Amino acid sequence: MSLGKNVTRIDAYEKVTGRAKYTADMLDKKMLCAKVLHSTFACGQVLSIDTSAAKALEGIVKIVTCFDVPDINFPTAGHPWSTDPAHQDIADRKLLNTRVRYYGDDIAAVIAQDEIAAERALKLIKVEYQEEKPVLNCEDALNAAKNGAPPLHERFADNVLAHTEIAEDKAFNEATSGTDLIKFEAVYETPPVQHCHIENCLSAAWMENGRLVVLSSTQIPHILRRIVAQALGLPWGKVRVIKPCVGGGFGNKQDALYEPLNAFLSMCIGGRPVKLELSREEVFRNTRVRHGEKITLCGWARPDGRLVARSYKVYSNQGAYASHGHSVTMKGTSVFKQLYHDEKAIKTSAWTIYTNTAVGGAMRGYGTPQAIFAIESHIEDMALKLGIDPIEFRLKNIMPVGYEDPFAKTKLRFDAFGQCIAQCKDYIKWDEKRARYAGQTGSIRRGVGMALFWYNTGVWPISLEISSCRMVLNEDGSVQTQLGETEIGQGADTVFAQMTASTLGLRFEDVHIISTQDTDTTPFGSGAYASRQSYVGGMAVHKTALILKDKILEAAEGYTKLPKETLDIKESQIVLKSGSNKSIVSLEELVTWQLYKMDGTGHITAEASVKASSNAYSFGCSFAEVEVDIPLAKTRLLNIVNAHDCGALLNPRLAEAQVHGGMSMAIGFGLSERLIYDEKTGRLLNGNLLDYKISTILDHPRLEARFVECFEPTSPYGSKALGEPPTVSGAAAIRNAVLNATGVAVNTLPLCPQNLFSAFKAAGLYKK
Amino acid sequence: MSLGKNVTRIDAYEKVTGRAKYTADMLDKKMLCAKVLHSTFACGQVLSIDTSAAKALEGIVKIVTCFDVPDINFPTAGHPWSTDPAHQDIADRKLLNTRVRYYGDDIAAVIAQDEIAAERALKLIKVEYQEEKPVLNCEDALNAAKNGAPPLHERFADNVLAHTEIAEDKAFNEATSGTDLIKFEAVYETPPVQHCHIENCLSAAWMENGRLVVLSSTQIPHILRRIVAQALGLPWGKVRVIKPCVGGGFGNKQDALYEPLNAFLSMCIGGRPVKLELSREEVFRNTRVRHGEKITLCGWARPDGRLVARSYKVYSNQGAYASHGHSVTMKGTSVFKQLYHDEKAIKTSAWTIYTNTAVGGAMRGYGTPQAIFAIESHIEDMALKLGIDPIEFRLKNIMPVGYEDPFAKTKLRFDAFGQCIAQCKDYIKWDEKRARYAGQTGSIRRGVGMALFWYNTGVWPISLEISSCRMVLNEDGSVQTQLGETEIGQGADTVFAQMTASTLGLRFEDVHIISTQDTDTTPFGSGAYASRQSYVGGMAVHKTALILKDKILEAAEGYTKLPKETLDIKESQIVLKSGSNKSIVSLEELVTWQLYKMDGTGHITAEASVKASSNAYSFGCSFAEVEVDIPLAKTRLLNIVNAHDCGALLNPRLAEAQVHGGMSMAIGFGLSERLIYDEKTGRLLNGNLLDYKISTILDHPRLEARFVECFEPTSPYGSKALGEPPTVSGAAAIRNAVLNATGVAVNTLPLCPQNLFSAFKAAGLYKK
């Protein structure tokens, strides 16, 4: 049984030796090269484009401008489709747009023999345009619209993509009317940040037999197929998407990026192969970002520390186009509602607002890191105000064991929070350090802080959860497992192989995973997002493996003349179910006999599709220890530990790797990362890996990952979300550690020297 | 309904524009290059190989000799495996062999950075060997063994690969004892010829995740996977074979050629990608040929033209290794047994004999063109001797309507022979010309001749007939159809698409065929051979489509609330079965609804595997008109027509193309093609396309194809063999036309000037 063991990633050798085939490895040298002309202003209208000089260059095959593209607005978000128009993503962009909505918007594209010719041509294209004043934050966008400025999108006259108010006013007013209540309100801000996956976004497209083929580094091949077809106005079956190895996505590749344009460009030249590779700078500027959010939180508590009411108001900066839009914002409100147990007296007000900045999309955590930063900072601040130990305050109000989400029926079954907290307290020596760090006065001070979170597994019941699997049995008893779910670096394929081996009774090495998705033949799956794959994909693997096992045992009945109900498969051998594990016949001999005998059924395969109708809570926390140099306004992270209840561990080493990666992102979000836009023009100022500071191994202390294994009964293998949760609570824990060290509540991320300096200064730390 | 219509080949555009991807198009520029060192003697032993000078060359990665390969004998024939050892193909070769068995045998291989380095290295390898006298024909091989010479293969001391005698002596002796019988005996000889597919044989191999991947231009991906694994001693699931577009095979690629060696070479260097491309000269010398055969026929007839007994003795020159071996020889005897109705009094003696010449393998017709040349020449000669019109003589003795093969239960249900003959007689104006050409005396004379044949469809009950299919339904109601059966240029994919559309009720353009086979994911099929694909593959398509249709109608029941039994699919619309074809809902709307609703089943696909347990006779004939220039010993083909009963025509235009191609091969076989070996050394003298004369469009008159559509009830779409039959009877028809023109029975193919001159001279045509 490989499940639960530290088997080595099945792609380890290929990836370490550089043999694994990524999109770039599959680009033909003879492919034409496309480059996009980006606007050099953030807001306005393209009046005309003169491509004559560019066209005259040698090596230019075709130039397409925003005046040449189909008049089709399409959505880009990587959600499964819905036939309910109210549930469909906003279709607010064309392939190229005459209305410019952010600095760098796509207004033309060049197809050339090579990159150099394409780059030269871009420089010769003359654009005549009418510029308008850009709006770069939510308040400005709302005000500008109120004052009659043209909105970003005609359909959204007030620049509000969506606005949702949830409140039970009567209960809320009653709860907050008590005169002994302590009320605390504060505003928390998080900046837009970028995913910084190692592999840039790229694709290639060509036509075969009258159909479009798109090769792309994507997390969502089947969804991308639909979006490309929608953008081009084609029947969906006329598009085929192929996904090779992917070098990270973190949600950025859970969107249709330049694939629809790439496909269109190929169509414009009779289906010749065209590649479209983004530079790192384009990835920063022109793909997606984590939404910058401004969250106002208010809480009311009794003096004994019992929360009676809370309100949450968020302005989420959508940027220029809808992408995942309001879904991300609403995910934050849902986290807010359930983490603490006061849901009868809560208010949420969620605003997703168009601005002339980079497009907010999906990013690992999907709105939760922003929300948890605000919620867990606010709860810490309240504890401080109430004079109650912050962990005690949390546990008094936390979602109680036995709690069931009234909508999704998701249930907290174990004391997951308590167990996670206990692990981290122990690791970081919480009680000892809280005592030791009390009352520091020097210029260098230390502190410890923590933050909690919960997370969903997949998107049901908000959206469709579908996953499908196919297994093909070989003559030697080995199996190919094929899913629509995608390996993007996280180790999914290894875990699917472990699941297959476990349910079928095969040796692990006898499972071969088909890592490349090809929508023509791959069973339908929605892809890598929402921490869904091992859960929903696991259901598909489980169901398929049971079908295959039954077929194998039926063949074994024919071979052994024993009733199949008495037979089982262990270590790739047919054995008696009740009895020793002595082999009656090897799977290899059985399958070879079965396939090659002249009569009977033919080859053995199995395929199954699952629509999930459950969800599972994933829980956890981060504890951090910091050293703050007050004169330098600098924070050094000394210690950090995450504890996760992600259900049963399918592969502890891979789980740990997931947590490490997420913690690293959380550290960057907490301490250093932010996209900086020129306040006047909206131009991105630090869109490259020199000026944008991601957290690297040099910035990290040991990243300690702890697990609490509460087997999840709705999950065939007992697992639940772990992909995104590790990113969620780290920044808040660091912020609370800084608060512990300095007494200063820093409410704006990241905790970089600039922000710390402002906060420390405002708090009077620099007064003589 | 596209079935039966002249829809354009689905791959026409891609192939005409050069976009279709063949193996060579998929070779990475960075791949290493392998070349094989071939022996420069035909028979003997390699004593030692000195590679030191070759290894010292720049760019040489590895050199492997016959002393380095696994000690595993493996079979190469592209037959489905059998678990019955008696039914398995002969395993008589290693990857490289120390015993040299033909001029050009493989004794070492070089892996280099590029072809030039590899070629240079080959020249520097020094081989020490002990040469023996080669045996180049069957009689010599038998005699040499009798005289104590070392046999080609130790296991076969008499050089006889196999020998089968079939005779019911009592019946035979009784039948031939009549004193009024006319007896006629003659010997007919056919030379070895080569397939001459446009695309040379080539492959590439590398390792991924500890498994071998082989990319090959092959007709038989699933069988090739098994053979590569056997040759390397690997579990079969550790090998993956990918087959892209194939530029013709004609049976040569129904064999494992250099793929096992190629795979081994990659394994020797840690799985790095290595390509192995044969030159045209290597294809001629080192792949496979049509067996040269020497057939002695004897017939006994009553004066009224009733045949009472026949005997058939064949020496089939196997060449150096077994390949398809005795199967090809035996196919000829089975054709002999059933074509004329005297099976109670027949004798067959079939010898397949190893010689030091090129390896006989599968070639379009699989032994039948040789046998039919002999049988139909002999029957013509007997008619002449009996003084009976040759067609009348044939029809008097032909397999009668209602005849059933006692073994396979295949049945002649209609007067197929009569109808085919009638069509051809009419086209070629037989009666008129037979009359006109009687009694010519000039030096340029004309004649008409004809020949009949029958052919099986697939290999059941001799071997396993298995085919599998999978269909994947897209949201727009279009379908991908995936089979293990291979398109190698013949149009199979187009016909499979027509079948899919027909059974599912789809528009033809809504069927997308997966043309590339990949043994990891492609349903198991045995591939393109034995004229089996539209028959057995058709069964798989039919079964799968019915399953898919049922699932679609089940979804339609959910959507329409009408019982599924009342519903049908027409032109991609759901309609009432009994009623007008008015659309209730489009398939597109139905499938999109079904897939994206939150509950219910997931994606819709279907997969099915079929083991056939039937066979079907295919029938036909060729009629030819020639002009013979006796002084120049030259034959000009003036007219040729083939008529075929291949059951229902699935695509008349593609059927016609099959016939045209087969007729062209038959003309080459009849008039110009033969491989010539040096009589002393066994070296192939004309192994290139300049010196080996294939028949081209410049040599052809109009190739007239006629059809008799006798719907085949055992076939889901009414079709039966057409792939190979067109090659079978043309050469005999031409030979009989020459006989008609000149009165000379030329019994050795081809009817090239050299052979005609000998025959004419022997017949006294050149006497003054």
Interface residues (C-beta under 8 A of the other chain):
Chain A: I10 D11 Y13 E14 R19 K29 P80 W81 S82 T83 E208 N209 G210 R211 R226 A229 P235 W236 G237 K238 G271 W460 P461 L464 I466 S467 S468 R470 V472 N474 E475 D476 G477 S478 V479 Q480 Q482 E509 D510 H512 I514 D520 T521 P523 F524 E588 T592 W593 L595 Y596 K597 M598 D599 G600 T601 G602 H603 I604 T605 E607 A608 S609 V610 K611 S613
Chain B: I10 D11 Y13 E14 R19 K29 P80 W81 S82 T83 E208 N209 G210 R211 R226 A229 P235 W236 G237 K238 G271 W460 P461 L464 I466 S467 S468 R470 V472 N474 E475 D476 G477 S478 V479 Q480 Q482 E509 D510 H512 I514 D520 T521 P523 F524 E588 T592 W593 L595 Y596 K597 M598 D599 G600 T601 G602 H603 I604 T605 E607 A608 S609 V610 K611 S613
